[in-house]
């Protein structure tokens, strides 16, 4: 049955309503999202450039941060341009192939970011709990391996979840009250058996969330205990300050996911879901470089010097 419907499914179009329910706000929303996207691009690309040109930032922590910025840049670029397009055009349709492509690339970025946040938490754990072994434990080769694992697992998860969508069939053009192609979208509009797809979603969503959160929470539990044992107040402050930025990012990232997918009472409100999805897909990639740069003196100093050089060149 699946094979006979696939040719028909390939002709199906999805219509992403986005924020078309609020026509009077289309222009202000376009300007708002365009500004957010511009800040996201400048912030994340700028973070990568600053880390690359400043030798003081050639450490494992900033190495991971540069890749986190790259993932955020890619994620925002996958989602926001289509959102901006749907705010200014009448035809908001997207082919099923285009929708699946957007979904698969988004999954790669999201899961890679989850693993990267876990890797960064482990990095802080080694740096604070075992400072004398830090240079040996977090060698360049091992750091490169951890980053490779993050990207590889993101790609593998994306391939599996994308395959679980390809076995579905879709019988007619569907109107979707979303602005991005999410897994729930495909399940809600499919006209075939969804059991296999639902199982794959359950396994991979819970596996990724549980494993990464376990690593993050365990790492920071040991960090907290180690910091409390420090006799120096300045040492405790320095240790907590190095973790504050990442804890903020982790709280916002996972807090938004839990809010969207683990609190059923809010799912009846489409506006709340849309705002939550915007925060998750558009705003968080903008916030990450701002959070890390505002709390980091080395990054701020490098940025200040770049601006001075730019002014002098003019």
BALOBA-1460 file (C-alpha; in Angstrom, 3 decimals):
// residues 314
<rec num="1" residu="x" x="0.000" y="0.000" z="0.000"/>
<rec num="2" residu="x" x="2.808" y="2.380" z="0.813"/>
<rec num="3" residu="x" x="4.514" y="1.861" z="-2.532"/>
<rec num="4" residu="x" x="1.316" y="2.505" z="-4.522"/>
<rec num="5" residu="x" x="0.755" y="5.800" z="-2.751"/>
<rec num="6" residu="x" x="4.277" y="7.174" z="-3.096"/>
<rec num="7" residu="x" x="3.811" y="8.469" z="-6.652"/>
<rec num="8" residu="x" x="0.674" y="10.261" z="-5.527"/>
<rec num="9" residu="x" x="2.394" y="11.623" z="-2.415"/>
<rec num="10" residu="x" x="5.178" y="13.162" z="-4.486"/>
<rec num="11" residu="x" x="2.559" y="15.466" z="-6.080"/>
<rec num="12" residu="x" x="1.136" y="16.651" z="-2.751"/>
<rec num="13" residu="x" x="1.773" y="20.238" z="-1.664"/>
<rec num="14" residu="x" x="1.730" y="21.624" z="1.852"/>
<rec num="15" residu="x" x="0.540" y="25.153" z="2.610"/>
<rec num="16" residu="x" x="2.342" y="26.679" z="5.591"/>
<rec num="17" residu="x" x="-0.053" y="29.260" z="7.034"/>
<rec num="18" residu="x" x="2.555" y="30.712" z="9.366"/>
<rec num="19" residu="x" x="1.267" y="34.049" z="10.643"/>
<rec num="20" residu="x" x="-1.220" y="34.657" z="7.808"/>
<rec num="21" residu="x" x="-3.999" y="34.790" z="10.429"/>
<rec num="22" residu="x" x="-2.683" y="38.246" z="11.301"/>
<rec num="23" residu="x" x="-2.504" y="40.104" z="7.939"/>
<rec num="24" residu="x" x="-2.228" y="43.517" z="9.595"/>
<rec num="25" residu="x" x="0.990" y="42.411" z="11.294"/>
<rec num="26" residu="x" x="2.767" y="40.936" z="8.244"/>
<rec num="27" residu="x" x="5.072" y="43.908" z="7.625"/>
<rec num="28" residu="x" x="6.040" y="44.456" z="11.297"/>
<rec num="29" residu="x" x="6.670" y="40.719" z="11.678"/>
<rec num="30" residu="x" x="8.804" y="40.673" z="8.531"/>
<rec num="31" residu="x" x="10.927" y="43.555" z="9.824"/>
<rec num="32" residu="x" x="11.201" y="41.921" z="13.255"/>
<rec num="33" residu="x" x="12.272" y="38.513" z="11.938"/>
<rec num="34" residu="x" x="14.599" y="40.054" z="9.379"/>
<rec num="35" residu="x" x="16.320" y="42.020" z="12.150"/>
<rec num="36" residu="x" x="16.602" y="38.897" z="14.310"/>
<rec num="37" residu="x" x="18.046" y="36.936" z="11.401"/>
<rec num="38" residu="x" x="20.585" y="39.674" z="10.635"/>
<rec num="39" residu="x" x="21.702" y="39.732" z="14.280"/>
<rec num="40" residu="x" x="21.885" y="35.932" z="14.261"/>
<rec num="41" residu="x" x="24.108" y="35.835" z="11.180"/>
<rec num="42" residu="x" x="26.387" y="38.636" z="12.373"/>
<rec num="43" residu="x" x="26.546" y="37.244" z="15.920"/>
<rec num="44" residu="x" x="27.339" y="33.646" z="15.023"/>
<rec num="45" residu="x" x="29.674" y="34.368" z="12.108"/>
<rec num="46" residu="x" x="31.348" y="37.060" z="14.191"/>
<rec num="47" residu="x" x="31.829" y="34.608" z="17.057"/>
<rec num="48" residu="x" x="33.495" y="32.111" z="14.717"/>
<rec num="49" residu="x" x="35.793" y="34.788" z="13.266"/>
<rec num="50" residu="x" x="36.754" y="36.154" z="16.693"/>
<rec num="51" residu="x" x="37.606" y="32.683" z="17.981"/>
<rec num="52" residu="x" x="39.700" y="31.913" z="14.911"/>
<rec num="53" residu="x" x="41.761" y="35.132" z="14.922"/>
<rec num="54" residu="x" x="42.464" y="35.381" z="18.656"/>
<rec num="55" residu="x" x="45.166" y="32.885" z="19.798"/>
<rec num="56" residu="x" x="43.958" y="33.264" z="23.404"/>
<rec num="57" residu="x" x="40.689" y="31.648" z="22.347"/>
<rec num="58" residu="x" x="42.299" y="28.560" z="20.798"/>
<rec num="59" residu="x" x="41.132" y="26.343" z="23.650"/>
<rec num="60" residu="x" x="38.715" y="23.385" z="23.731"/>
<rec num="61" residu="x" x="35.901" y="25.498" z="25.205"/>
<rec num="62" residu="x" x="36.034" y="28.034" z="22.369"/>
<rec num="63" residu="x" x="36.616" y="25.314" z="19.793"/>
<rec num="64" residu="x" x="33.272" y="23.781" z="20.795"/>
<rec num="65" residu="x" x="31.664" y="27.225" z="20.968"/>
<rec num="66" residu="x" x="32.701" y="27.985" z="17.380"/>
<rec num="67" residu="x" x="30.962" y="24.818" z="16.204"/>
<rec num="68" residu="x" x="27.881" y="25.651" z="18.278"/>
<rec num="69" residu="x" x="27.783" y="29.032" z="16.515"/>
<rec num="70" residu="x" x="28.107" y="27.315" z="13.143"/>
<rec num="71" residu="x" x="25.183" y="24.995" z="13.941"/>
<rec num="72" residu="x" x="23.052" y="27.937" z="15.111"/>
<rec num="73" residu="x" x="23.863" y="29.833" z="11.907"/>
<rec num="74" residu="x" x="22.858" y="26.842" z="9.767"/>
<rec num="75" residu="x" x="19.672" y="26.228" z="11.748"/>
<rec num="76" residu="x" x="18.532" y="29.833" z="11.489"/>
<rec num="77" residu="x" x="19.348" y="29.942" z="7.770"/>
<rec num="78" residu="x" x="17.252" y="26.829" z="7.152"/>
<rec num="79" residu="x" x="14.153" y="28.202" z="8.891"/>
<rec num="80" residu="x" x="14.084" y="32.008" z="8.819"/>
<rec num="81" residu="x" x="14.326" y="32.779" z="5.053"/>
<rec num="82" residu="x" x="11.255" y="30.593" z="4.378"/>
<rec num="83" residu="x" x="9.440" y="32.293" z="7.255"/>
<rec num="84" residu="x" x="10.286" y="35.708" z="5.786"/>
<rec num="85" residu="x" x="9.159" y="34.595" z="2.329"/>
<rec num="86" residu="x" x="5.771" y="33.433" z="3.624"/>
<rec num="87" residu="x" x="5.210" y="36.837" z="5.220"/>
<rec num="88" residu="x" x="5.406" y="38.700" z="1.891"/>
<rec num="89" residu="x" x="4.016" y="36.279" z="-0.729"/>
<rec num="90" residu="x" x="0.507" y="35.012" z="-1.329"/>
<rec num="91" residu="x" x="1.600" y="31.513" z="-2.358"/>
<rec num="92" residu="x" x="2.747" y="29.813" z="0.851"/>
<rec num="93" residu="x" x="2.911" y="26.336" z="-0.614"/>
<rec num="94" residu="x" x="5.884" y="24.014" z="-0.286"/>
<rec num="95" residu="x" x="6.362" y="20.656" z="-1.968"/>
<rec num="96" residu="x" x="6.520" y="17.552" z="0.175"/>
<rec num="97" residu="x" x="10.138" y="17.045" z="-0.961"/>
<rec num="98" residu="x" x="10.998" y="20.586" z="0.095"/>
<rec num="99" residu="x" x="9.248" y="20.113" z="3.425"/>
<rec num="100" residu="x" x="11.077" y="16.846" z="4.138"/>
<rec num="101" residu="x" x="14.390" y="18.453" z="3.145"/>
<rec num="102" residu="x" x="13.788" y="21.328" z="5.548"/>
<rec num="103" residu="x" x="12.828" y="18.891" z="8.293"/>
<rec num="104" residu="x" x="15.860" y="16.649" z="7.824"/>
<rec num="105" residu="x" x="18.339" y="19.537" z="7.883"/>
<rec num="106" residu="x" x="16.621" y="21.021" z="10.948"/>
<rec num="107" residu="x" x="16.857" y="17.685" z="12.770"/>
<rec num="108" residu="x" x="20.558" y="17.449" z="11.952"/>
<rec num="109" residu="x" x="21.164" y="20.894" z="13.447"/>
<rec num="110" residu="x" x="18.986" y="20.407" z="16.536"/>
<rec num="111" residu="x" x="20.423" y="17.036" z="17.537"/>
<rec num="112" residu="x" x="23.970" y="18.176" z="16.763"/>
<rec num="113" residu="x" x="23.387" y="21.158" z="19.053"/>
<rec num="114" residu="x" x="22.058" y="18.898" z="21.815"/>
<rec num="115" residu="x" x="25.171" y="16.712" z="21.634"/>
<rec num="116" residu="x" x="27.412" y="19.790" z="21.410"/>
<rec num="117" residu="x" x="25.903" y="21.225" z="24.593"/>
<rec num="118" residu="x" x="26.579" y="17.898" z="26.334"/>
<rec num="119" residu="x" x="30.170" y="17.945" z="25.051"/>
<rec num="120" residu="x" x="30.634" y="21.497" z="26.346"/>
<rec num="121" residu="x" x="29.291" y="20.476" z="29.754"/>
<rec num="122" residu="x" x="31.765" y="17.584" z="29.856"/>
<rec num="123" residu="x" x="34.544" y="20.001" z="28.902"/>
<rec num="124" residu="x" x="33.696" y="22.254" z="31.869"/>
<rec num="125" residu="x" x="33.515" y="19.177" z="34.133"/>
<rec num="126" residu="x" x="37.067" y="18.148" z="33.234"/>
<rec num="127" residu="x" x="38.372" y="21.731" z="33.445"/>
<rec num="128" residu="x" x="36.979" y="22.357" z="36.941"/>
<rec num="129" residu="x" x="37.045" y="18.918" z="38.553"/>
<rec num="130" residu="x" x="40.363" y="17.721" z="37.073"/>
<rec num="131" residu="x" x="42.288" y="20.884" z="36.104"/>
<rec num="132" residu="x" x="45.715" y="19.197" z="36.198"/>
<rec num="133" residu="x" x="44.590" y="16.599" z="33.640"/>
<rec num="134" residu="x" x="42.656" y="19.030" z="31.467"/>
<rec num="135" residu="x" x="45.328" y="19.601" z="28.808"/>
<rec num="136" residu="x" x="45.929" y="15.876" z="28.419"/>
<rec num="137" residu="x" x="42.280" y="14.806" z="28.621"/>
<rec num="138" residu="x" x="40.967" y="17.435" z="26.207"/>
<rec num="139" residu="x" x="43.640" y="17.079" z="23.549"/>
<rec num="140" residu="x" x="43.019" y="18.537" z="20.063"/>
<rec num="141" residu="x" x="42.465" y="15.061" z="18.622"/>
<rec num="142" residu="x" x="39.930" y="14.152" z="21.312"/>
<rec num="143" residu="x" x="38.117" y="17.473" z="20.858"/>
<rec num="144" residu="x" x="37.953" y="16.878" z="17.107"/>
<rec num="145" residu="x" x="36.589" y="13.388" z="17.789"/>
<rec num="146" residu="x" x="33.859" y="14.758" z="20.069"/>
<rec num="147" residu="x" x="32.794" y="17.296" z="17.442"/>
<rec num="148" residu="x" x="32.793" y="14.577" z="14.767"/>
<rec num="149" residu="x" x="30.575" y="12.431" z="16.984"/>
<rec num="150" residu="x" x="28.150" y="15.351" z="17.451"/>
<rec num="151" residu="x" x="27.796" y="15.972" z="13.708"/>
<rec num="152" residu="x" x="27.705" y="12.262" z="12.868"/>
<rec num="153" residu="x" x="24.984" y="11.482" z="15.382"/>
<rec num="154" residu="x" x="22.952" y="14.454" z="14.167"/>
<rec num="155" residu="x" x="23.180" y="13.167" z="10.593"/>
<rec num="156" residu="x" x="22.383" y="9.565" z="11.583"/>
<rec num="157" residu="x" x="19.340" y="10.649" z="13.607"/>
<rec num="158" residu="x" x="18.170" y="12.812" z="10.720"/>
<rec num="159" residu="x" x="18.514" y="9.938" z="8.233"/>
<rec num="160" residu="x" x="16.523" y="7.545" z="10.439"/>
<rec num="161" residu="x" x="13.744" y="10.037" z="11.181"/>
<rec num="162" residu="x" x="13.580" y="11.148" z="7.544"/>
<rec num="163" residu="x" x="13.262" y="7.536" z="6.433"/>
<rec num="164" residu="x" x="10.402" y="7.072" z="8.905"/>
<rec num="165" residu="x" x="8.620" y="9.900" z="7.061"/>
<rec num="166" residu="x" x="9.347" y="8.577" z="3.580"/>
<rec num="167" residu="x" x="7.327" y="5.429" z="4.295"/>
<rec num="168" residu="x" x="4.237" y="7.581" z="4.907"/>
<rec num="169" residu="x" x="1.841" y="8.576" z="2.149"/>
<rec num="170" residu="x" x="-0.080" y="11.815" z="1.717"/>
<rec num="171" residu="x" x="-3.290" y="11.896" z="-0.291"/>
<rec num="172" residu="x" x="-4.033" y="15.554" z="-0.915"/>
<rec num="173" residu="x" x="-2.790" y="19.091" z="-0.469"/>
<rec num="174" residu="x" x="-2.858" y="19.981" z="3.199"/>
<rec num="175" residu="x" x="-3.105" y="23.313" z="4.977"/>
<rec num="176" residu="x" x="-0.705" y="23.409" z="7.939"/>
<rec num="177" residu="x" x="-1.042" y="25.942" z="10.721"/>
<rec num="178" residu="x" x="2.735" y="26.188" z="11.167"/>
<rec num="179" residu="x" x="5.649" y="28.092" z="9.648"/>
<rec num="180" residu="x" x="8.179" y="25.252" z="9.686"/>
<rec num="181" residu="x" x="8.028" y="21.582" z="8.694"/>
<rec num="182" residu="x" x="8.013" y="19.614" z="11.951"/>
<rec num="183" residu="x" x="7.587" y="15.890" z="12.527"/>
<rec num="184" residu="x" x="4.112" y="16.404" z="13.994"/>
<rec num="185" residu="x" x="3.077" y="18.086" z="10.746"/>
<rec num="186" residu="x" x="3.733" y="14.953" z="8.692"/>
<rec num="187" residu="x" x="2.027" y="12.687" z="11.200"/>
<rec num="188" residu="x" x="-1.077" y="14.878" z="11.359"/>
<rec num="189" residu="x" x="-1.591" y="15.017" z="7.573"/>
<rec num="190" residu="x" x="-0.568" y="11.464" z="6.655"/>
<rec num="191" residu="x" x="-3.269" y="9.140" z="5.314"/>
<rec num="192" residu="x" x="-1.315" y="5.918" z="5.946"/>
<rec num="193" residu="x" x="-0.352" y="3.858" z="8.980"/>
<rec num="194" residu="x" x="1.791" y="6.008" z="11.318"/>
<rec num="195" residu="x" x="2.770" y="3.361" z="13.871"/>
<rec num="196" residu="x" x="6.353" y="2.866" z="12.675"/>
<rec num="197" residu="x" x="6.970" y="6.619" z="12.389"/>
<rec num="198" residu="x" x="5.572" y="7.280" z="15.863"/>
<rec num="199" residu="x" x="7.816" y="4.586" z="17.346"/>
<rec num="200" residu="x" x="10.904" y="6.050" z="15.653"/>
<rec num="201" residu="x" x="10.019" y="9.534" z="16.881"/>
<rec num="202" residu="x" x="9.474" y="8.275" z="20.436"/>
<rec num="203" residu="x" x="12.753" y="6.359" z="20.511"/>
<rec num="204" residu="x" x="15.011" y="9.026" z="19.024"/>
<rec num="205" residu="x" x="13.393" y="12.020" z="20.732"/>
<rec num="206" residu="x" x="13.603" y="10.440" z="24.168"/>
<rec num="207" residu="x" x="17.005" y="8.857" z="23.576"/>
<rec num="208" residu="x" x="18.605" y="12.150" z="22.547"/>
<rec num="209" residu="x" x="16.935" y="14.202" z="25.257"/>
<rec num="210" residu="x" x="17.671" y="11.669" z="28.021"/>
<rec num="211" residu="x" x="21.311" y="11.016" z="27.086"/>
<rec num="212" residu="x" x="22.315" y="14.639" z="26.541"/>
<rec num="213" residu="x" x="20.473" y="15.915" z="29.618"/>
<rec num="214" residu="x" x="21.990" y="13.142" z="31.743"/>
<rec num="215" residu="x" x="25.506" y="14.134" z="30.654"/>
<rec num="216" residu="x" x="24.797" y="17.830" z="31.228"/>
<rec num="217" residu="x" x="23.142" y="17.432" z="34.643"/>
<rec num="218" residu="x" x="25.731" y="14.902" z="35.867"/>
<rec num="219" residu="x" x="28.595" y="17.134" z="34.750"/>
<rec num="220" residu="x" x="27.195" y="20.180" z="36.501"/>
<rec num="221" residu="x" x="26.350" y="18.207" z="39.625"/>
<rec num="222" residu="x" x="30.021" y="17.229" z="39.968"/>
<rec num="223" residu="x" x="31.052" y="20.801" z="39.113"/>
<rec num="224" residu="x" x="28.742" y="22.182" z="41.810"/>
<rec num="225" residu="x" x="30.118" y="19.803" z="44.430"/>
<rec num="226" residu="x" x="33.717" y="20.578" z="43.447"/>
<rec num="227" residu="x" x="33.153" y="24.333" z="43.541"/>
<rec num="228" residu="x" x="31.555" y="24.166" z="46.991"/>
<rec num="229" residu="x" x="34.684" y="22.437" z="48.280"/>
<rec num="230" residu="x" x="36.918" y="25.290" z="47.111"/>
<rec num="231" residu="x" x="38.295" y="27.424" z="49.948"/>
<rec num="232" residu="x" x="38.893" y="30.499" z="47.808"/>
<rec num="233" residu="x" x="35.901" y="32.749" z="47.174"/>
<rec num="234" residu="x" x="37.568" y="34.116" z="44.036"/>
<rec num="235" residu="x" x="38.118" y="30.548" z="42.814"/>
<rec num="236" residu="x" x="34.445" y="29.719" z="43.331"/>
<rec num="237" residu="x" x="33.392" y="32.886" z="41.518"/>
<rec num="238" residu="x" x="35.700" y="32.174" z="38.575"/>
<rec num="239" residu="x" x="34.466" y="28.581" z="38.311"/>
<rec num="240" residu="x" x="30.811" y="29.601" z="38.394"/>
<rec num="241" residu="x" x="31.358" y="32.454" z="35.933"/>
<rec num="242" residu="x" x="32.866" y="30.090" z="33.348"/>
<rec num="243" residu="x" x="29.739" y="27.917" z="33.543"/>
<rec num="244" residu="x" x="27.117" y="30.661" z="33.788"/>
<rec num="245" residu="x" x="26.857" y="31.281" z="30.040"/>
<rec num="246" residu="x" x="26.413" y="27.640" z="29.147"/>
<rec num="247" residu="x" x="23.931" y="27.044" z="31.963"/>
<rec num="248" residu="x" x="21.892" y="29.956" z="30.619"/>
<rec num="249" residu="x" x="21.973" y="28.531" z="27.081"/>
<rec num="250" residu="x" x="21.084" y="25.016" z="28.286"/>
<rec num="251" residu="x" x="18.206" y="26.324" z="30.418"/>
<rec num="252" residu="x" x="16.713" y="28.310" z="27.531"/>
<rec num="253" residu="x" x="17.222" y="25.519" z="24.979"/>
<rec num="254" residu="x" x="15.817" y="22.615" z="26.991"/>
<rec num="255" residu="x" x="13.256" y="24.780" z="28.769"/>
<rec num="256" residu="x" x="11.719" y="25.720" z="25.434"/>
<rec num="257" residu="x" x="11.687" y="22.088" z="24.278"/>
<rec num="258" residu="x" x="9.974" y="20.950" z="27.496"/>
<rec num="259" residu="x" x="7.484" y="23.805" z="27.238"/>
<rec num="260" residu="x" x="6.549" y="22.941" z="23.650"/>
<rec num="261" residu="x" x="6.472" y="19.157" z="23.793"/>
<rec num="262" residu="x" x="5.972" y="18.126" z="27.411"/>
<rec num="263" residu="x" x="3.201" y="20.461" z="28.643"/>
<rec num="264" residu="x" x="-0.019" y="19.313" z="26.911"/>
<rec num="265" residu="x" x="-2.222" y="22.106" z="28.301"/>
<rec num="266" residu="x" x="-0.601" y="24.674" z="26.025"/>
<rec num="267" residu="x" x="-0.946" y="22.646" z="22.821"/>
<rec num="268" residu="x" x="-4.585" y="23.715" z="22.359"/>
<rec num="269" residu="x" x="-3.440" y="27.297" z="21.747"/>
<rec num="270" residu="x" x="-2.017" y="27.625" z="18.241"/>
<rec num="271" residu="x" x="-0.717" y="31.114" z="19.014"/>
<rec num="272" residu="x" x="1.247" y="29.862" z="22.037"/>
<rec num="273" residu="x" x="2.665" y="26.984" z="19.987"/>
<rec num="274" residu="x" x="3.683" y="29.344" z="17.176"/>
<rec num="275" residu="x" x="5.342" y="31.797" z="19.555"/>
<rec num="276" residu="x" x="7.133" y="28.918" z="21.276"/>
<rec num="277" residu="x" x="8.285" y="27.551" z="17.926"/>
<rec num="278" residu="x" x="9.559" y="30.991" z="16.891"/>
<rec num="279" residu="x" x="11.528" y="31.230" z="20.124"/>
<rec num="280" residu="x" x="12.959" y="27.751" z="19.597"/>
<rec num="281" residu="x" x="13.857" y="28.037" z="15.904"/>
<rec num="282" residu="x" x="14.557" y="31.752" z="15.390"/>
<rec num="283" residu="x" x="15.380" y="33.510" z="18.657"/>
<rec num="284" residu="x" x="17.597" y="30.935" z="20.413"/>
<rec num="285" residu="x" x="20.197" y="30.914" z="17.566"/>
<rec num="286" residu="x" x="20.379" y="34.697" z="18.022"/>
<rec num="287" residu="x" x="20.643" y="34.559" z="21.822"/>
<rec num="288" residu="x" x="23.484" y="32.023" z="22.054"/>
<rec num="289" residu="x" x="26.320" y="34.221" z="20.693"/>
<rec num="290" residu="x" x="24.975" y="37.215" z="22.642"/>
<rec num="291" residu="x" x="24.950" y="35.265" z="25.913"/>
<rec num="292" residu="x" x="28.462" y="33.916" z="25.431"/>
<rec num="293" residu="x" x="29.941" y="37.229" z="24.259"/>
<rec num="294" residu="x" x="28.332" y="39.453" z="26.895"/>
<rec num="295" residu="x" x="29.693" y="37.313" z="29.725"/>
<rec num="296" residu="x" x="33.134" y="36.729" z="28.252"/>
<rec num="297" residu="x" x="35.831" y="39.364" z="28.608"/>
<rec num="298" residu="x" x="38.177" y="37.742" z="26.053"/>
<rec num="299" residu="x" x="35.495" y="37.782" z="23.371"/>
<rec num="300" residu="x" x="34.483" y="41.366" z="24.185"/>
<rec num="301" residu="x" x="38.097" y="42.525" z="24.126"/>
<rec num="302" residu="x" x="38.734" y="40.906" z="20.742"/>
<rec num="303" residu="x" x="35.553" y="42.453" z="19.354"/>
<rec num="304" residu="x" x="36.570" y="45.873" z="20.676"/>
<rec num="305" residu="x" x="39.972" y="45.607" z="18.980"/>
<rec num="306" residu="x" x="38.350" y="44.582" z="15.694"/>
<rec num="307" residu="x" x="36.066" y="47.597" z="15.833"/>
<rec num="308" residu="x" x="39.025" y="49.893" z="16.560"/>
<rec num="309" residu="x" x="40.932" y="48.482" z="13.583"/>
<rec num="310" residu="x" x="37.868" y="48.927" z="11.386"/>
<rec num="311" residu="x" x="37.471" y="52.546" z="12.491"/>
<rec num="312" residu="x" x="41.175" y="53.268" z="11.914"/>
<rec num="313" residu="x" x="41.026" y="51.702" z="8.437"/>
<rec num="314" residu="x" x="38.294" y="54.115" z="7.508"/>
